[in-house]
Amino acid sequence: METDINLAATHLGEDLIEKILNHEPTEVISAILESGAPVWYQNETEGISPLHAAAFTQNVDLVNLLLENGAVWNAADHRKITAGDIALSFNNCEIYTVIRNAGIRSELLLGLLEKRPPTDSTTLILRTSDETASGSSDAFLSSNLKYTTDEHGQNICMVEADGDQVGVMMGWEEDIMRETVEKLCGDHPNVSNLKVLNIGFGLGLIDGLFQRLPKVPTEHVIIEAHPDVLNFMRDNGWYERDGVRIMEGRWQDFVDTPELLNSGGFDVIYTDTFSEDYSDLKRFFEQLPNLLADGDSRFSFFNGLGATNALFYDVYTRISELHLASVGLEVEWSDVDVAPDYDRWGRSREYFSLPIYRLPLGRMKLI
């Protein structure tokens, strides 16, 4: 019985894709959908979905129809290409925007659903669980890190996750960090008396740049939880630096404690954690009104979610902007060219494969 159902779904799905590629009228496609054709179907040969086909034919009406009927906005074919990527390849901004906005709506809805406690055994699992060191904070904190230098002289902090070597932080990120510090501190009204909070040390790239400002921050708080990173910090003299205070633990351990809040707020806040997902970042966003000192304070974060695909990156960039707006911060975006002129990855799994990094700078909205 199950085999018969699968065969029927395959037949209907193939027919739907074929009709779309043959430029059949919207009414015909609508009738096929009403007959039970699976809008989520992807063929075995190439992994193409009906949404891929509609984007390829550049039919915005069909794209809207498929999305309204439940098409998966972020389905990728066997070459890891999405319908949004196809729209971009045709420079079809209208279709790309329709798909991107569907992604934003979908991710915002999933975020709302994830806040609701399960009510019964039929509750859907909305996210695939990653229990490796790259996806689980507990697994990461119990893992062993390796600090090394590659053949290009690039400093790297690595962790093993599911048999792969993954860069926790890599030297090529320094250009991003340098531009971030310039945006956060360069023309800050309180630049001669800054109080800085950084979440996640890694290689110490951004913390080193904070310490090399013309006027060193009067207070520089670093929250870091991984034992190997803390040992790296000890070995490199961070515990002895004037004005530097290291809080050993996760940011969640300190965010609402007097130990952090008694500082009276920070002029500059940056966060770049590893093995946390967007829901963790959003929870940190919600703490910002309690942590920022005043209307001149500034915030940024490592904007790397979805950064192996232009569509995914765009969706998470827009969602973060919406969530920051909901806590009273407006965001300016700057583009940083990160296209490599050498093989920066080596043995590491790629976690940022786009040529442009979108740098966020958040400030409190003026009322």
N, C-alpha and C positions, 0 to 999 in steps of 0.2 A: 504493500500500500504506500509506504513511504517512498519507494523507488518511483512509483507511478506519479506521485505528487511532484517529486524532483524533476522528472522528465517533462511534466506539464509546465512547470515553472521555467525550465530551460527553454522549451519551445516558445512559450509566450515572451520570455525575455529576449530571445534572439529575434523574434518577429518584431518586437517593439524597436530594437536597435536598427534593424534593417529598414523598417518603415521611416524612421527618423532620418537615416542617412539617404534615403531615396526621396526626401523632401515631400513626404505625404502631408496633406493639410492637417492643421491642428485638430480639426474635428475627427479625423481618422485616428489620430494618436490618442485623443481623449476617449474614443470608443474602445480602443485596445486596453487602455488603463481600466476602464469600467468593466471590462471582461475578466479582469483579474491579473493582468500582466504585472510582474513584480518590478516596481520602479527602482528597487535596490539592486537588481540583477547586474552581474558583471560576467562577461564571457570568459571561458577558460583560456582561449588562445592568447588574448592580449590584455584581459582584465578591463575591457571597455564597458562602461555603463551607459544607460540611456542619456544621462546628463552629459557625459563625454561627447556622445553623438550629437546632441542638441547644440553644444558649444562649438563643435566642429562645423556644423551647418550654419552657425551664427544666427540661430533663430531664437530671438529673445522671448517670444511668446511661448515657445516650447520649453525653454529654460524655466520660465515662471511656472508653467503648468506642472512640470515635473517636480519642482521644489514644493509647490503647493500640495502635491500628492505624496510627499515624503521622500523624495530623492535625497541621497546622502551627499551633502555639499562637499565633503572632504575625501570622497572615495578616490583612491589612486589606482592607476592601472599598473601593469607589471613593470613599467619603466618609471614608476613613482610619479606619474604625471596626473594632475587633477583636471577637472573641467575648467577650473579657474586658470590654470596654466595654459590651457588651450586658448582661452579667451585672450590672455595676455599675448600669446604668440601671434594672434591676429590683430593685436592692438585694439581689441573691441572692449572699450572701457565700459560700455553699457552692460554687457553680459557679465564682465568681470565684477562690476559693482553689485549686480543682482546676486551673484553667487557669494561674494564676500559678505554682503549684508545678511544673507541667509545664514552664513556661518556665525556671524555675530549674534543673531537672534537665537540660534541653536545653542551656542555655548553659554549665553546668558541664561537661557531656560534650564540647561543642565545644571548650571550653578545654583539656581533656585531649587531644583528638584533634589540636589545633593544635600541641601540643608534640612530636608524633611526626613524624619526618622522612618525606617522601614515599617510598613503596616502589616505585611504578610509575606508569604514565601514567593509570591509572584512579582515582587519588586524587581525591576530591571537593574542589572549591574551597568552603570553608566560609564565606567572607566576600567580598562584593563589594569590589573594590579601588577606593579613591577617591584618585586621583592629583592632585587639586586642592589648593589651599592650605589648604582646610578639613579635608582628610583625610590629607595627606601632610606629614610633618614637613620633609622636604627641600624640597618645593615651597613650604611656608609660609616657611621661613627664607630662601628666595631671592625672596620676594615683596616688594612695596612696601606699607607700611602708611600709613594716613592717620589723623592725629589731628585731630579736629574737635569742634565743639559744635553740637547741633541747636537747633531753635527753642524748645525747652523749657529750654535751658540745660544739657542733659545732655551731659557729656563722653563721647566715643566714640573707640575705636580700631577702625578698619575695615580689612578686606582684601578683595580681589576674588577670588572662587572660582567658576570655571565661569560667568562672566558675571554672577554675583550679588554684591551687597555683603553681607558677613558681619561682624557685630560680633565682634571678638576679645575686647573687654571693653567694657561699656557702663555709664554712670553709675548706672542703676537697680540695679545689683548692690551698691551701697554699703550698703544696709540688710542684705543677707546678710553682707557682710564685717564690718560693725559688730557684728552679733550673734555672728559667729564669733570675733572678737577678744575679746569679753566672755566667751564660753565657754572660750576657750583661756587667757586671762590673768587674768580678773577676780578669782578667788579662788585663783590659783596660789600654792602655798607659797613659791615662789622669785620672786614677782612683783617684788621690788626688785632682782633680779640676773639677769634673764632672758637666756638665749641663744636666739635665734630663727633659724630657717631657713625661707625662703620660696622656692618653685620657681615661677618665672613672674611677671613684674612687671606687664605689661599697662599699665593706667592708673596703677598704683601705689596702688590703693584700699586694699588690706589693709596694704601697707607703710607708707602714710601713717598709718593707724590705729595700727599698732605704734609708730610714732614719736611719736604723740600720747598714749601711755599716761602716767599720772601719773609713773611712773619709766621713762625711756627704756631699752630693752634695752641691756645692756652689750656684747652682741655681736649683730649683725643681719646675717646672711648672705643675699644674694639671688643666685640662679642664674638667669641670663637669656641666651638665645642669639640672639635676633633683632637684627640690626644697627640697625634703625630704633628699636626699643625702647631699646637701649643709648644711641643718640643722644638720644632723648627724656629718658633718665635724666641724661645729661651736661648737657643744656640746663636741666634743673630742679634741678641741684646735688646729685644723689644721690651722686656720687663724692666730694664734699667733706664729707659728713655724718660726724660723730664716731660711731665704733662700727659704721658700715656697711661691709661688705665685699662687693663685687660680683664674682661669678665669671662670666666671659664664656664661655658654652657651654651645652650641654645637661646636664641632671642626670646623664645616663648617663656623661658625660665625667669627672665628679668623685665619683660616689657611693661608690667604693671606693678613693679616693686619700687619701694622708696630708694633702693640702691641706684636705680636709673632715673626715676622721676625727680629725685631731689636735686638733680643737676639744674633744674629750672628751665629745661628745654634746650634744644640744640639748634645752632645756626645752619648746620649742614648735616644731612643724613644720607647715607648710601647703603644699599644692601645688595649682596651678591652671594647667595647661598647655593649649596650643591645638594642635589638629591631631594629638593623640595619642589612641589609642583605649583601651578598657578593659584590653587586654592590657598596655599600657605602664603604666597605673595599678597594675595588679596587681604588675608587676615592681617598682614603687616600694614598694608595701606590703612586699614581701619584704626590702627594705633597712632597714625601720624599726627592727628590733631592734639594728642596728649604729649607728643615727643618734640614737636617743633616749637621753637622759642617764641616766634612772633611772625608778623606779616612779611618780614624780610628773609625769613628762613627758606631754605631750598632743599629739595629732595631729588634723588635719582636712584636708579636701580639698573642692574645688568639686564638689558632687554634682549634676551636670547631665546625666549620660548617660541617654538615653531620655526626656528631660524634655519631649517634645512629645506624650507619650501616658501616661496614668496607669498602665496595665498595664506598659508597658516600664520606666517609672521605678521602679515597685514591684519588678520583677524585678531590676534592676541594683542597687537599694538593698539588697535582701536578699543578693545575691551578694557585694557588697562587704563586708557584715557577716560573712559566712561566711569570706571570704578573710582579713579582718583577724583574725578569731578564730584562724585557722590559724597566724598568726605571733605570737600571744599578746596581741592587743589586743581589749578589749571595747568596744562602741560604744554610746553614748547618742544618741538622736535627738531633735531639737527641730524643731518646725514654725515656719517663718517665712512670714508672709503677704507674697506678692510680687504680688498682683493689682494691675495697673496702674490708675491713675486718669487716665492720658493715653496717647496713642499713643507708647509708648516705642521702637517698632521703626523708625519712619520708613522708610528704604530698605533696612534690614538684613533678611536672612533670619532668621526666628524660630528661636531655639535653646532657649527655655524658655517654654512656653505654658501651664504649669499654674499654678494660683493659690497653691499651697503649695510651698515649698522645704523639703526634709528635710535639716536640718543635722546632719552627723556629728561626734561628739566621741569620739575614741579614746584609751583609756588602757591601760597595761599591766595585764594580769590579775594580781590578787594571788594568790599561791600559799599 
